[in-house]
Amino acid sequence: MPTIPRWDLSPIYPALDSEQFRHDLKEVVRLSNELENNLVSATCDIAEAVYAYERVLDYLENLSAYTSCLLTTETGNPAYLKAVNQVEEEALVVQRLEVVFINFLKQNEDEVKSLSKDGGALASYRYVLGELLEEQEHLMTPEMENLASDLARSGTDAFSRLQEAISSSASSEDDKTVVQLRNEAFHQDRSVRKKAFEQELKVWKTHEVAFAASLNGVKGTTITLDKARRYESPLDRSLKQSRIEPEVLSALITTLEKNLPMFRGYLKAKAKALELDSCAFYDLFAPVRKSGKSYTFTQARTFIIRQFSLFSEEMGVFAEKAFANNWIDAEPRKGKVGGAYDTCFPLARQSRILSNFDGSFNGLSTLAHELGHAYHDSVVLEQSNLLRSYPMTLAETASIFSEYVVFQGAISDCSAEERLTLIEHFLQDTTQVCVDILSRYYFESALFEKRQEGELIADELSSLMVDAQKRSYGDGLSVYHPYMWAVKGHYYSSDLSFYNYPYAFGQLFALGLYAQKEKDSTGFAAKYRSLLEKTGSSSAQEVAQVLGCNLASEKFWQEGMDIIASYAQEFAHASDH
């Protein structure tokens, strides 16, 4: 086994050209067509139809995850790209089935509700079937939904691919890509950071017309389709996808806003530590002290398993299994995408994790984060498809919780110098998830409002972005980033509007849960597992109530925020001495 491992995908499929992969590619289409035909039959059994639909979704998820894993570790492989496109082609058949299936449920609504009652064959499906029945009220005609899905590939999806392609390949005059320039934000030398920032802005300026056209296209389409589907607004649709009520979002946003002075205070303390009058955008990730302790992959593995085990023996055993069975591709290499992710394979009931381990604590923390996702997978994979599909708001719960468990282990056994380095990294991350995310929420809200009046040129988009950043960062920054609307791919998705506040939700929800653990740790690990079990089959509020948390209360969100504030206060005190 190499020092930094690559994953083993052979338990999923032996190879891309294997009989098993080809069989499943055909099977997902066959099962979709078979179920679609059965749904129009007067004798179609509702419970059996639900189970059959879930089977189709399992096949599609398995195929999609497998081909995506191949392509993201070897982006230049044409066979892998072709396979991804093949699966996307078959996904259109499943999308068509989805519309027929939801309409079938609506046509048999009384019987569906009867089967969903206590004691009924579909009692455990009560929430998710109710959700699908509500979704049906927002569907266009089947013909229009099929047309929308088909046009998305050459419309909004194409705009999204354009943004991704330019962002990953655009380069500066000295031939540095935007990715490389943005990595300079972590450089010790401020002149290097500033130069890279200025070069990055020039690159975005060069391509601003293409980005503006793409963003206008995506948001214009979103407004049109959401209106045709009878949503009050793109935010209304997002809240339903997130399984939260408006009052929950209101409590979250209000809590973020009330704590902005604390984050701005941290940024001022950071400026003092860097011997600056104030921080610029390119100082947000600047190291204020030494880079901190480094780890071999083996050391990171041992540390994570130990910290997980201290919280929950089951989590420790799970992490050991993931490492031992080569579920992790952690080796950085040419042709592999940056960043990290977790994906699961429902047919194999396994997960795989991609990361780019660099030996830093941040690299270790990223592994813990993704293993948290994978542990969440392991809990919900015991259930059927519709009962394990959790919303964006709850997707970051286990990952951030796991990350924080490891962070606590690290700061409890380190030198004073290392402690401040770790705390500053923690504050960097939480500032991004709370303050920068808030600016993105402000920006997207303003963008949708303005886009209804007509298209916006690049300068207008940049102006909206700077206004949003000033509103959130305030005097914590002296220089802002006008082109963040071009940087972030989340804005370029028609199906996932407002893919920003769920990150803040996940951060503060996980920290809020940890605060509950600190109050009473008795049986907490078991309760935590029960909470994760419900994430796919209940509203976010019902999930939180497993541990007695009220998401509509600012008090709950503040408990998570208080954890951040304690470290901000410690960092500010250290900066004064």
C-alpha positions as CSV (number, residue, x, y, z in Angstrom):
1,M,0.0,0.0,0.0
2,P,1.5,3.4,-1.0
3,T,2.2,6.0,1.7
4,I,-0.7,8.1,0.4
5,P,-3.3,5.7,-0.9
6,R,-5.6,5.5,-3.9
7,W,-9.0,4.0,-3.6
8,D,-10.1,0.6,-4.8
9,L,-13.3,0.8,-6.9
10,S,-13.3,-2.9,-7.9
11,P,-15.9,-3.9,-5.3
12,I,-18.3,-1.5,-7.0
13,Y,-17.6,-2.6,-10.6
14,P,-14.5,-4.6,-11.8
15,A,-13.9,-2.1,-14.6
16,L,-15.7,0.3,-16.8
17,D,-15.9,-2.3,-19.6
18,S,-17.0,-5.1,-17.3
19,E,-20.2,-7.1,-17.9
20,Q,-21.5,-5.9,-14.5
21,F,-21.3,-2.2,-15.4
22,R,-22.8,-2.7,-18.9
23,H,-25.6,-4.8,-17.3
24,D,-26.5,-2.1,-14.7
25,L,-26.4,0.6,-17.4
26,K,-29.1,-1.4,-19.4
27,E,-30.9,-2.4,-16.2
28,V,-31.6,1.2,-15.1
29,V,-33.4,1.9,-18.4
30,R,-35.2,-1.5,-18.4
31,L,-36.5,-1.0,-14.8
32,S,-37.5,2.6,-15.5
33,N,-39.5,1.7,-18.6
34,E,-41.0,-1.4,-16.9
35,L,-42.2,0.7,-13.9
36,E,-43.5,3.5,-16.1
37,N,-45.6,1.0,-18.0
38,N,-46.9,-0.5,-14.7
39,L,-47.9,2.8,-13.3
40,V,-50.6,3.3,-15.9
41,S,-52.1,-0.1,-15.0
42,A,-55.2,-0.1,-12.9
43,T,-53.9,-3.1,-10.9
44,C,-50.5,-1.4,-10.0
45,D,-49.7,-2.0,-6.3
46,I,-48.7,1.3,-4.7
47,A,-46.3,-0.1,-2.2
48,E,-44.6,-2.3,-4.8
49,A,-44.4,0.8,-7.1
50,V,-42.6,2.7,-4.4
51,Y,-40.0,-0.1,-3.8
52,A,-39.5,-0.5,-7.6
53,Y,-38.9,3.3,-8.0
54,E,-36.3,3.2,-5.2
55,R,-34.5,0.3,-7.0
56,V,-34.3,2.5,-10.1
57,L,-32.8,5.3,-8.1
58,D,-30.3,3.0,-6.5
59,Y,-29.0,1.8,-9.9
60,L,-28.7,5.3,-11.2
61,E,-26.9,6.6,-8.1
62,N,-24.5,3.7,-8.2
63,L,-23.7,4.3,-11.9
64,S,-23.4,8.1,-11.5
65,A,-21.1,7.8,-8.5
66,Y,-18.8,5.2,-10.2
67,T,-18.3,7.2,-13.4
68,S,-17.8,10.4,-11.5
69,C,-15.2,8.8,-9.3
70,L,-13.3,7.6,-12.4
71,L,-13.4,11.0,-14.2
72,T,-12.5,13.1,-11.1
73,T,-9.3,11.1,-10.6
74,E,-8.4,11.2,-14.3
75,T,-10.1,14.2,-15.9
76,G,-8.3,13.8,-19.2
77,N,-9.5,10.2,-19.9
78,P,-12.0,10.3,-22.8
79,A,-13.4,6.9,-21.9
80,Y,-14.4,8.2,-18.5
81,L,-15.9,11.3,-19.9
82,K,-17.9,9.2,-22.4
83,A,-19.1,7.0,-19.5
84,V,-20.3,10.0,-17.5
85,N,-22.2,11.2,-20.6
86,Q,-23.8,7.8,-21.1
87,V,-25.1,7.8,-17.5
88,E,-26.4,11.3,-17.9
89,E,-28.2,10.1,-21.1
90,E,-29.9,7.3,-19.2
91,A,-30.7,9.7,-16.4
92,L,-33.2,11.4,-18.7
93,V,-35.3,8.2,-18.7
94,V,-35.3,8.3,-14.9
95,Q,-36.2,12.0,-14.8
96,R,-39.2,11.2,-17.1
97,L,-40.1,8.3,-14.8
98,E,-39.9,10.7,-11.8
99,V,-42.7,12.9,-13.2
100,V,-44.9,9.9,-14.0
101,F,-44.3,8.4,-10.6
102,I,-45.2,11.6,-8.7
103,N,-48.3,12.0,-10.8
104,F,-49.2,8.4,-10.1
105,L,-49.0,9.1,-6.3
106,K,-51.2,12.2,-6.7
107,Q,-53.8,10.2,-8.7
108,N,-53.9,7.7,-5.8
109,E,-53.5,10.2,-3.0
110,D,-56.2,8.8,-0.7
111,E,-54.7,5.3,-0.8
112,V,-51.2,6.7,-0.5
113,K,-52.2,8.5,2.7
114,S,-53.9,5.5,4.0
115,L,-50.9,3.3,3.5
116,S,-48.7,6.0,5.2
117,K,-50.8,5.9,8.4
118,D,-49.5,4.1,11.5
119,G,-49.6,0.4,10.8
120,G,-49.8,0.9,7.0
121,A,-47.3,-0.8,4.6
122,L,-45.7,2.6,4.0
123,A,-45.9,4.1,7.5
124,S,-42.2,4.9,7.6
125,Y,-42.6,6.8,4.3
126,R,-45.2,9.2,5.6
127,Y,-43.0,12.3,5.4
128,V,-41.3,11.6,2.1
129,L,-44.5,10.6,0.3
130,G,-46.2,13.7,1.7
131,E,-43.3,15.7,0.3
132,L,-43.6,14.1,-3.1
133,L,-47.4,14.8,-3.1
134,E,-46.6,18.5,-2.4
135,E,-44.0,18.5,-5.1
136,Q,-46.6,17.3,-7.6
137,E,-48.5,20.5,-7.1
138,H,-45.5,22.3,-8.5
139,L,-45.0,20.1,-11.6
140,M,-45.7,21.4,-15.1
141,T,-47.3,18.9,-17.5
142,P,-45.3,15.8,-18.2
143,E,-44.5,17.0,-21.7
144,M,-43.2,20.3,-20.3
145,E,-41.2,18.7,-17.6
146,N,-39.5,16.3,-20.1
147,L,-38.8,19.3,-22.4
148,A,-37.3,21.2,-19.5
149,S,-35.0,18.3,-18.5
150,D,-33.9,17.9,-22.1
151,L,-33.3,21.6,-22.7
152,A,-31.3,21.9,-19.5
153,R,-28.5,19.9,-21.0
154,S,-27.9,22.5,-23.7
155,G,-29.1,25.4,-21.6
156,T,-28.5,25.9,-17.9
157,D,-26.2,22.8,-17.6
158,A,-24.2,24.1,-20.6
159,F,-23.8,27.5,-18.9
160,S,-22.7,25.7,-15.7
161,R,-20.1,23.7,-17.7
162,L,-18.9,26.9,-19.4
163,Q,-18.3,28.5,-16.0
164,E,-16.5,25.5,-14.7
165,A,-14.3,25.1,-17.9
166,I,-13.2,28.7,-17.9
167,S,-12.6,28.8,-14.2
168,S,-10.4,25.8,-14.3
169,S,-8.4,26.8,-17.4
170,A,-8.3,30.6,-17.5
171,S,-4.8,31.9,-16.8
172,S,-2.9,35.2,-16.2
173,E,-0.2,36.9,-18.3
174,D,2.5,34.8,-16.6
175,D,0.6,31.6,-17.3
176,K,-0.8,30.9,-13.9
177,T,-4.3,29.4,-13.7
178,V,-6.9,31.0,-11.6
179,V,-6.7,27.9,-9.3
180,Q,-3.0,28.6,-8.8
181,L,-3.5,32.3,-8.2
182,R,-6.2,31.6,-5.6
183,N,-3.9,29.2,-3.8
184,E,-1.5,32.1,-3.4
185,A,-4.0,33.5,-0.8
186,F,-2.3,31.1,1.7
187,H,1.2,32.5,1.1
188,Q,3.2,34.0,3.9
189,D,4.3,37.0,1.9
190,R,1.6,39.7,1.5
191,S,3.1,41.1,-1.7
192,V,2.7,37.6,-3.2
193,R,-0.9,37.4,-2.1
194,K,-1.7,40.9,-3.4
195,K,-0.1,40.4,-6.7
196,A,-2.0,37.1,-7.2
197,F,-5.2,38.8,-6.2
198,E,-4.7,41.6,-8.7
199,Q,-3.8,39.1,-11.5
200,E,-6.9,37.0,-10.6
201,L,-9.2,40.0,-11.0
202,K,-7.7,40.7,-14.4
203,V,-8.4,37.2,-15.5
204,W,-12.1,37.5,-14.4
205,K,-12.3,40.9,-16.1
206,T,-11.1,39.3,-19.4
207,H,-13.9,36.7,-19.3
208,E,-16.6,38.7,-17.5
209,V,-18.9,38.9,-20.6
210,A,-19.1,35.1,-20.8
211,F,-19.6,34.7,-17.1
212,A,-22.3,37.4,-17.0
213,A,-24.1,35.8,-20.0
214,S,-24.0,32.4,-18.3
215,L,-25.3,33.7,-15.0
216,N,-28.1,35.7,-16.6
217,G,-29.1,32.6,-18.5
218,V,-29.2,30.4,-15.5
219,K,-31.0,32.8,-13.3
220,G,-33.4,33.8,-16.0
221,T,-34.3,30.2,-16.7
222,T,-34.7,29.6,-12.9
223,I,-37.1,32.5,-12.5
224,T,-39.2,31.3,-15.6
225,L,-39.4,27.6,-14.5
226,D,-40.0,28.3,-10.8
227,K,-42.9,30.6,-11.8
228,A,-44.3,28.0,-14.2
229,R,-44.0,25.4,-11.4
230,R,-46.0,27.8,-9.1
231,Y,-43.3,28.5,-6.5
232,E,-43.6,31.9,-4.9
233,S,-39.9,32.5,-5.6
234,P,-36.6,30.6,-6.0
235,L,-36.0,31.0,-2.3
236,D,-39.4,29.3,-1.7
237,R,-38.3,26.3,-3.7
238,S,-35.0,26.2,-2.0
239,L,-36.6,26.1,1.5
240,K,-38.7,23.2,0.4
241,Q,-35.7,21.4,-0.9
242,S,-33.9,22.1,2.4
243,R,-36.9,20.9,4.4
244,I,-37.0,24.0,6.6
245,E,-39.7,26.6,7.3
246,P,-39.1,30.3,6.6
247,E,-38.9,31.0,10.4
248,V,-36.0,28.6,10.6
249,L,-34.1,30.5,7.9
250,S,-35.0,33.7,9.6
251,A,-33.6,32.6,12.9
252,L,-30.4,31.4,11.3
253,I,-29.9,34.6,9.2
254,T,-30.7,36.8,12.2
255,T,-28.1,35.0,14.4
256,L,-25.5,35.4,11.7
257,E,-26.2,39.1,11.5
258,K,-26.1,39.6,15.2
259,N,-22.7,38.0,15.4
260,L,-21.1,40.0,12.6
261,P,-19.3,42.3,15.1
262,M,-17.6,39.3,16.6
263,F,-16.3,38.1,13.2
264,R,-15.2,41.6,12.3
265,G,-13.4,41.8,15.6
266,Y,-11.5,38.6,14.7
267,L,-10.5,40.1,11.4
268,K,-9.2,43.2,13.1
269,A,-7.2,41.0,15.5
270,K,-5.8,39.2,12.6
271,A,-4.8,42.4,11.0
272,K,-3.0,43.4,14.2
273,A,-1.2,40.0,14.2
274,L,-0.1,40.5,10.6
275,E,1.0,44.1,11.5
276,L,-1.5,45.6,9.1
277,D,-3.9,48.5,9.5
278,S,-6.7,46.3,8.2
279,C,-7.2,43.1,6.3
280,A,-7.9,43.0,2.6
281,F,-9.8,40.2,0.9
282,Y,-6.4,38.6,0.0
283,D,-5.5,38.4,3.7
284,L,-8.4,36.2,4.7
285,F,-6.3,33.0,4.5
286,A,-2.9,34.5,5.3
287,P,-1.0,32.5,7.9
288,V,-0.5,34.5,11.1
289,R,2.0,32.0,12.6
290,K,4.0,29.0,11.6
291,S,2.2,26.5,9.4
292,G,1.8,24.1,12.3
293,K,2.4,20.4,12.8
294,S,2.7,18.2,9.8
295,Y,1.5,14.6,9.6
296,T,2.2,11.5,7.5
297,F,-0.8,9.8,6.1
298,T,-0.3,7.0,8.6
299,Q,-0.2,9.5,11.5
300,A,-3.3,11.2,10.2
301,R,-5.1,7.9,10.0
302,T,-4.2,6.9,13.6
303,F,-5.1,10.3,15.0
304,I,-8.6,10.4,13.3
305,I,-9.5,6.8,14.3
306,R,-8.4,7.6,17.9
307,Q,-10.5,10.8,18.1
308,F,-13.5,9.2,16.5
309,S,-13.3,6.3,18.9
310,L,-13.1,8.6,21.9
311,F,-16.5,10.0,20.9
312,S,-18.1,6.8,19.6
313,E,-16.6,3.3,19.4
314,E,-18.8,2.7,16.3
315,M,-17.4,5.7,14.5
316,G,-13.9,4.6,15.3
317,V,-14.5,1.1,13.9
318,F,-16.1,2.6,10.8
319,A,-13.1,4.9,10.2
320,E,-10.7,1.9,10.6
321,K,-12.8,0.0,8.0
322,A,-12.7,2.9,5.5
323,F,-8.9,3.1,5.8
324,A,-8.3,-0.6,5.8
325,N,-10.5,-1.3,2.7
326,N,-9.0,1.5,0.6
327,W,-12.1,3.6,0.4
328,I,-9.9,6.8,0.3
329,D,-8.1,8.3,-2.7
330,A,-5.9,10.8,-0.9
331,E,-2.9,11.1,-3.3
332,P,-2.5,14.5,-5.1
333,R,-1.6,13.9,-8.7
334,K,-1.8,15.4,-12.2
335,G,-5.2,15.0,-13.8
336,K,-7.1,14.6,-10.5
337,V,-9.5,17.3,-9.4
338,G,-8.7,19.4,-6.4
339,G,-10.7,19.6,-3.2
340,A,-12.4,16.7,-1.6
341,Y,-15.8,14.9,-1.6
342,D,-17.6,11.8,-0.3
343,T,-19.9,9.7,-2.5
344,C,-21.8,6.5,-1.7
345,F,-22.8,3.4,-3.7
346,P,-26.2,2.2,-2.6
347,L,-26.0,-1.2,-4.4
348,A,-22.6,-2.0,-2.7
349,R,-23.6,-0.2,0.5
350,Q,-20.1,1.5,0.6
351,S,-18.7,4.9,0.3
352,R,-15.6,6.4,-1.3
353,I,-13.7,9.6,-0.3
354,L,-11.6,11.8,-2.5
355,S,-9.1,14.2,-1.0
356,N,-5.7,15.7,-1.7
357,F,-3.7,15.1,1.4
358,D,-0.8,17.5,1.9
359,G,0.4,16.6,5.4
360,S,-1.1,19.6,7.1
361,F,-3.6,19.7,9.8
362,N,-6.0,21.1,7.3
363,G,-5.4,18.0,5.2
364,L,-6.1,15.8,8.2
365,S,-9.2,17.8,9.1
366,T,-10.5,17.4,5.5
367,L,-10.2,13.7,5.8
368,A,-12.1,13.8,9.1
369,H,-14.8,15.9,7.4
370,E,-15.3,13.5,4.5
371,L,-15.2,10.5,6.8
372,G,-18.0,12.2,8.7
373,H,-20.0,12.2,5.5
374,A,-19.2,8.6,4.9
375,Y,-20.2,7.6,8.5
376,H,-23.5,9.4,7.8
377,D,-23.8,7.3,4.6
378,S,-23.2,4.1,6.6
379,V,-26.0,5.0,9.0
380,V,-28.6,5.9,6.3
381,L,-27.6,3.2,3.8
382,E,-29.4,0.7,6.1
383,Q,-32.6,2.3,4.9
384,S,-34.2,2.4,1.4
385,N,-33.6,5.2,-1.0
386,L,-36.4,7.6,-0.3
387,L,-35.8,7.2,3.5
388,R,-32.1,8.1,3.3
389,S,-32.0,11.0,0.9
390,Y,-31.3,14.0,3.2
391,P,-31.5,17.7,2.2
392,M,-28.6,20.1,1.8
393,T,-29.2,21.6,5.2
394,L,-28.5,18.3,6.9
395,A,-25.8,17.1,4.6
396,E,-23.0,18.9,6.5
397,T,-24.1,17.8,9.9
398,A,-22.0,14.7,10.4
399,S,-19.0,16.1,8.5
400,I,-18.6,19.3,10.4
401,F,-19.3,17.5,13.7
402,S,-16.6,15.0,12.9
403,E,-14.2,17.7,11.9
404,Y,-14.8,19.5,15.2
405,V,-14.3,16.3,17.2
406,V,-10.8,16.0,15.6
407,F,-10.1,19.7,16.1
408,Q,-10.9,19.3,19.8
409,G,-8.5,16.4,20.0
410,A,-5.7,18.4,18.3
411,I,-6.0,21.5,20.6
412,S,-6.2,19.4,23.7
413,D,-2.7,18.1,23.2
414,C,-0.4,20.7,21.6
415,S,1.9,23.5,22.4
416,A,0.7,27.1,22.9
417,E,2.0,28.1,19.5
418,E,0.3,25.2,17.8
419,R,-2.9,25.9,19.6
420,L,-3.1,29.5,18.3
421,T,-2.3,28.2,14.7
422,L,-5.2,25.7,15.0
423,I,-7.6,28.2,16.4
424,E,-6.8,30.7,13.7
425,H,-7.5,28.0,11.0
426,F,-10.8,27.3,12.8
427,L,-11.7,31.0,12.7
428,Q,-10.7,31.2,9.1
429,D,-13.1,28.4,8.2
430,T,-16.0,29.6,10.3
431,T,-15.7,33.1,9.0
432,Q,-16.0,31.8,5.5
433,V,-19.0,29.6,6.4
434,C,-20.8,32.3,8.4
435,V,-19.7,35.7,7.0
436,D,-18.8,34.9,3.4
437,I,-21.8,32.7,3.1
438,L,-24.0,35.5,4.3
439,S,-22.6,37.8,1.6
440,R,-23.4,35.1,-1.0
441,Y,-27.0,34.9,0.4
442,Y,-27.3,38.7,0.2
443,F,-25.9,38.7,-3.4
444,E,-28.2,36.0,-4.7
445,S,-31.2,37.6,-3.1
446,A,-30.4,40.9,-4.8
447,L,-29.5,39.1,-8.1
448,F,-32.9,37.4,-8.4
449,E,-34.7,40.6,-7.6
450,K,-32.8,42.6,-10.3
451,R,-32.8,39.7,-12.9
452,Q,-36.6,39.8,-13.0
453,E,-36.3,43.3,-14.4
454,G,-33.9,42.3,-17.1
455,E,-30.3,41.1,-17.7
456,L,-27.4,42.6,-15.8
457,I,-24.0,43.5,-17.2
458,A,-20.8,42.4,-15.5
459,D,-20.3,45.8,-13.8
460,E,-23.7,45.6,-12.2
461,L,-23.1,42.1,-11.0
462,S,-19.8,43.2,-9.5
463,S,-21.4,46.1,-7.8
464,L,-24.1,43.8,-6.2
465,M,-21.3,41.5,-5.0
466,V,-19.2,44.3,-3.4
467,D,-22.4,45.7,-1.7
468,A,-23.1,42.2,-0.3
469,Q,-19.6,41.8,1.0
470,K,-19.6,45.3,2.6
471,R,-22.8,44.4,4.3
472,S,-21.4,41.2,5.8
473,Y,-17.7,41.9,6.3
474,G,-18.2,45.6,7.1
475,D,-15.0,47.3,8.4
476,G,-13.4,43.9,8.9
477,L,-12.1,44.2,5.4
478,S,-10.7,47.2,3.5
479,V,-10.5,45.6,0.0
480,Y,-13.3,43.4,-1.4
481,H,-13.6,40.8,-4.2
482,P,-16.0,42.1,-7.0
483,Y,-15.8,38.9,-9.1
484,M,-16.9,36.3,-6.5
485,W,-20.0,35.9,-8.6
486,A,-17.8,34.5,-11.3
487,V,-15.7,32.3,-8.9
488,K,-18.5,30.3,-7.2
489,G,-20.0,27.6,-9.3
490,H,-23.0,27.3,-7.0
491,Y,-24.6,30.3,-8.6
492,Y,-24.7,28.5,-11.9
493,S,-27.2,25.8,-11.0
494,S,-30.8,26.2,-11.9
495,D,-32.0,23.3,-9.7
496,L,-30.1,24.4,-6.6
497,S,-30.7,28.1,-6.0
498,F,-29.4,29.6,-2.7
499,Y,-26.8,26.9,-2.3
500,N,-25.2,29.0,0.4
501,Y,-27.2,29.2,3.6
502,P,-27.2,25.4,4.0
503,Y,-23.4,25.7,4.7
504,A,-24.0,28.1,7.6
505,F,-26.9,25.9,8.7
506,G,-24.6,22.8,8.8
507,Q,-21.8,24.7,10.6
508,L,-24.0,26.1,13.4
509,F,-26.2,23.0,13.6
510,A,-23.1,20.7,14.1
511,L,-21.6,23.1,16.7
512,G,-25.0,23.4,18.4
513,L,-25.2,19.6,18.7
514,Y,-21.7,19.6,20.2
515,A,-22.8,22.2,22.7
516,Q,-25.6,19.8,23.7
517,K,-23.0,17.0,24.1
518,E,-21.0,19.3,26.5
519,K,-24.1,19.9,28.6
520,D,-24.9,16.1,28.9
521,S,-22.7,13.5,27.3
522,T,-24.7,10.5,28.7
523,G,-25.8,8.4,25.8
524,F,-25.1,11.2,23.4
525,A,-23.3,9.1,20.8
526,A,-26.4,6.8,20.5
527,K,-28.8,9.8,20.3
528,Y,-26.5,11.4,17.7
529,R,-26.7,8.2,15.6
530,S,-30.5,8.2,15.9
531,L,-30.5,11.8,14.7
532,L,-28.5,10.9,11.6
533,E,-30.9,8.0,10.9
534,K,-33.8,10.4,10.6
535,T,-32.1,12.9,8.3
536,G,-33.6,11.3,5.2
537,S,-37.1,10.7,6.4
538,S,-38.1,13.8,8.3
539,S,-38.1,17.6,8.2
540,A,-35.0,19.3,9.5
541,Q,-37.0,20.5,12.5
542,E,-38.1,16.9,13.4
543,V,-34.6,15.7,13.1
544,A,-33.3,18.3,15.5
545,Q,-35.9,17.5,18.0
546,V,-34.3,14.1,18.5
547,L,-31.9,16.0,20.7
548,G,-34.4,18.5,21.9
549,C,-33.2,21.3,19.6
550,N,-35.6,24.0,18.3
551,L,-34.3,25.3,14.9
552,A,-36.8,28.2,14.9
553,S,-35.1,29.6,18.1
554,E,-32.2,32.0,17.8
555,K,-31.1,30.6,21.2
556,F,-30.2,27.3,19.6
557,W,-28.1,28.8,16.8
558,Q,-26.4,31.1,19.3
559,E,-25.1,28.1,21.2
560,G,-23.1,27.1,18.2
561,M,-22.0,30.7,17.6
562,D,-20.9,31.0,21.2
563,I,-18.3,28.2,20.6
564,I,-16.8,30.3,17.7
565,A,-16.9,33.4,19.9
566,S,-14.9,31.7,22.6
567,Y,-12.1,31.0,20.2
568,A,-12.3,34.5,18.6
569,Q,-11.9,36.0,22.1
570,E,-8.9,33.8,22.8
571,F,-7.3,34.7,19.5
572,A,-7.9,38.5,20.1
573,H,-6.3,38.2,23.5
574,A,-3.2,36.5,22.1
575,S,-3.0,39.2,19.4
576,D,-2.8,41.9,22.1
577,H,0.1,40.2,23.8
